[in-house]
Amino acid sequence: QVQLVESGGGLVQAGGSLRLSCVASGFILEHYSVGWFRQAPGKEREGISCISRSDGVSYYEDSLKGRFTVSRDRGKDTVYLQMNSLKPEDTGIYYCATPATHRCSGRASLMDNWGQGTQVTVSS
């Protein structure tokens, strides 16, 4: 079965950090571009960042630049999202996803494989 699994979410105080992980089962993640998305309560799912198959990175929210960093560990076949200086408005469910075309994109509609999500809650 082909699936993505996120982990690393939790409850953290404002100003704190979390590192999310994304692993795959049924396929080799390093052969894919991987995007990170989040969905806040009552809002649409939005693209955060993406790392390409060649490890090029893109960020889709100006407010996250400098606080969030996407990276890949090929030895562990894992993609990470390091989140620092967290704010209450960062609260939401965070997903990793792979695009059908292998091209990075911040558009959720272009992703064809999603993890189940991991909850991130930032308290003030």
Phi, psi and chi 1 to 4 in degrees:
 res  aa     phi    psi   chi1   chi2   chi3   chi4
   1 GLN       -  132.5 -175.1  177.0    0.8      -
   2 VAL   -90.3  120.4  175.2      -      -      -
   3 GLN  -156.6  160.1   63.7  177.4    3.9      -
   4 LEU  -111.1  146.4  -66.2  166.3      -      -
   5 VAL  -133.4  122.6  178.8      -      -      -
   6 GLU   -97.4  152.8  -55.5   92.1  -19.8      -
   7 SER  -153.1  167.7   62.4      -      -      -
   8 GLY   106.0   -4.8      -      -      -      -
   9 GLY   -71.8  173.7      -      -      -      -
  10 GLY   163.9 -167.6      -      -      -      -
  11 LEU  -101.4  128.9  173.6   63.2      -      -
  12 VAL  -142.1  150.1   63.8      -      -      -
  13 GLN   -77.7  154.5  -71.7 -172.0  -28.7      -
  14 ALA   -54.0  136.6      -      -      -      -
  15 GLY    93.7  -11.6      -      -      -      -
  16 GLY   -82.8 -176.1      -      -      -      -
  17 SER  -132.1  153.1  -61.7      -      -      -
  18 LEU  -142.8  151.4  -73.7  172.2      -      -
  19 ARG  -122.4  118.7 -172.3  177.7   74.5  163.3
  20 LEU   -92.4  146.4  -53.5 -176.1      -      -
  21 SER  -121.1  148.8  -60.7      -      -      -
  22 CYS  -132.3  121.1  175.3      -      -      -
  23 VAL  -124.4  161.5  -62.3      -      -      -
  24 ALA  -119.9  150.8      -      -      -      -
  25 SER  -127.5  138.8   64.6      -      -      -
  26 GLY    90.8   -7.0      -      -      -      -
  27 PHE  -159.6  167.8   65.1  101.3      -      -
  28 ILE   -96.8  115.1  -61.0  173.1      -      -
  29 LEU   -65.9  -29.9 -165.8   59.4      -      -
  30 GLU   -67.3  -13.1   72.3  165.7  -22.0      -
  31 HIS   -85.5    1.1  -65.1  167.9      -      -
  32 TYR  -125.5  149.7  -69.4   77.7      -      -
  33 SER   -72.6  146.7  -62.2      -      -      -
  34 VAL  -131.7  127.2  177.8      -      -      -
  35 GLY  -106.2  151.2      -      -      -      -
  36 TRP  -112.3  135.2  -76.4   99.6      -      -
  37 PHE  -132.0  162.6  -66.1   76.6      -      -
  38 ARG  -143.7  155.4   69.6 -179.1 -179.8 -174.1
  39 GLN  -135.9  114.1 -171.7  163.8   18.8      -
  40 ALA   -83.9  156.2      -      -      -      -
  41 PRO   -54.8  127.9  -25.7   34.4      -      -
  42 GLY    77.2    5.8      -      -      -      -
  43 LYS  -121.2  164.7  -65.0 -172.3  176.7 -179.6
  44 GLU   -76.0  157.1  -66.9 -173.4   -6.8      -
  45 ARG   -69.2  132.5 -163.5  169.1  -63.3 -172.7
  46 GLU  -123.8  146.6   61.8  177.8   -0.9      -
  47 GLY   -77.1  137.6      -      -      -      -
  48 ILE  -103.4  -56.5  -62.0  171.6      -      -
  49 SER  -161.3  171.4   65.5      -      -      -
  50 CYS  -152.2  145.0 -175.7      -      -      -
  51 ILE  -120.4  129.0 -173.6  164.1      -      -
  52 SER   -81.2  175.3   71.2      -      -      -
  53 ARG   -62.5  -28.0  -70.6 -178.9  -68.9  177.5
  54 SER   -96.2   13.4   58.9      -      -      -
  55 ASP    71.6   19.1  -69.2  -12.5      -      -
  56 GLY   -71.3  142.3      -      -      -      -
  57 VAL  -117.9  147.8  -62.3      -      -      -
  58 SER  -135.0  144.9  -57.4      -      -      -
  59 TYR  -125.4  137.1  -64.3   93.5      -      -
  60 TYR  -110.8   -3.1  -57.3  110.6      -      -
  61 GLU  -127.1  117.3  -72.2  -71.7  -30.9      -
  62 ASP   -60.4  -31.4  -73.0  -18.4      -      -
  63 SER   -69.8  -14.7   65.0      -      -      -
  64 LEU   -98.7  -16.1  -56.2  180.0      -      -
  65 LYS   -61.6  134.5  -69.7  178.6 -178.6  177.7
  66 GLY    89.1  -18.1      -      -      -      -
  67 ARG  -107.3  -36.2  -63.0 -165.4  -61.8  122.7
  68 PHE  -109.2  139.5  -72.8   18.1      -      -
  69 THR  -135.5  128.7  -56.1      -      -      -
  70 VAL  -101.5  141.8   61.8      -      -      -
  71 SER  -151.5  169.5   63.1      -      -      -
  72 ARG  -135.3  137.1 -174.0 -165.9  -61.9  -91.7
  73 ASP  -112.3  104.9 -175.5  -30.1      -      -
  74 ARG   -70.8  -29.8  -67.7 -175.9 -178.2  -84.4
  75 GLY   -63.5  -34.9      -      -      -      -
  76 LYS  -100.1   -1.5  -64.7 -178.3  178.9  179.5
  77 ASP    49.3   49.5 -157.5   30.2      -      -
  78 THR  -131.9  142.7  -59.0      -      -      -
  79 VAL  -112.5  138.0  170.2      -      -      -
  80 TYR  -117.3  153.8  -59.8  101.3      -      -
  81 LEU  -127.7  105.5 -177.6   67.0      -      -
  82 GLN   -86.2  124.3  177.5   68.1   44.0      -
  83 MET  -120.8  117.6  -54.5 -173.6  -64.2      -
  84 ASN  -115.7  164.2  -60.6  -33.5      -      -
  85 SER    48.7   47.9  -58.4      -      -      -
  86 LEU   -64.3  146.0  -76.2  162.0      -      -
  87 LYS  -121.1  157.5  -55.9  175.1 -178.7  179.5
  88 PRO   -55.9  -32.2  -29.9   36.7      -      -
  89 GLU   -72.2   -5.4   51.8  -96.2   42.3      -
  90 ASP   -83.6   -4.3  -66.3  -39.7      -      -
  91 THR   -61.4  136.1  -66.3      -      -      -
  92 GLY   163.5 -176.2      -      -      -      -
  93 ILE   -96.1  129.9  -58.6  174.3      -      -
  94 TYR  -107.0  133.2  -75.7   68.1      -      -
  95 TYR  -124.8  147.5  -58.5   88.0      -      -
  96 CYS  -108.2  154.9   62.6      -      -      -
  97 ALA  -156.2  156.4      -      -      -      -
  98 THR  -117.0  139.2   54.5      -      -      -
  99 PRO   -82.9  147.6   27.2  -31.4      -      -
 100 ALA   -64.3  -31.3      -      -      -      -
 101 THR   -95.6    0.1   63.3      -      -      -
 102 HIS    70.3    1.8  -66.4  -66.0      -      -
 103 ARG   -94.7  135.2  -75.1 -177.0  155.9  179.8
 104 CYS   -63.6  143.9  -88.7      -      -      -
 105 SER  -159.8  150.5  173.2      -      -      -
 106 GLY   -93.4    6.7      -      -      -      -
 107 ARG   -93.7  119.1  -65.9  172.2   59.0 -175.8
 108 ALA   -62.0  -30.4      -      -      -      -
 109 SER   -67.9  -16.3   60.1      -      -      -
 110 LEU   -93.4    0.0  -63.4 -178.9      -      -
 111 MET   -93.6  140.0  -54.9  -66.0  124.9      -
 112 ASP  -119.2   -0.9   68.5  -14.2      -      -
 113 ASN  -141.8  123.8 -168.7   13.9      -      -
 114 TRP  -125.3  148.0  -68.5   86.6      -      -
 115 GLY   -80.9  178.7      -      -      -      -
 116 GLN   -83.6  -12.9   81.5  -68.6  -14.3      -
 117 GLY    94.4  154.4      -      -      -      -
 118 THR  -133.4  135.2 -174.2      -      -      -
 119 GLN   -80.7  131.6  176.5   71.1   46.8      -
 120 VAL  -119.6  123.7  171.4      -      -      -
 121 THR  -125.1  123.8  -56.8      -      -      -
 122 VAL  -113.4  118.9 -175.1      -      -      -
 123 SER   -93.2  149.6   63.2      -      -      -
 124 SER   -88.8      -   56.5      -      -      -
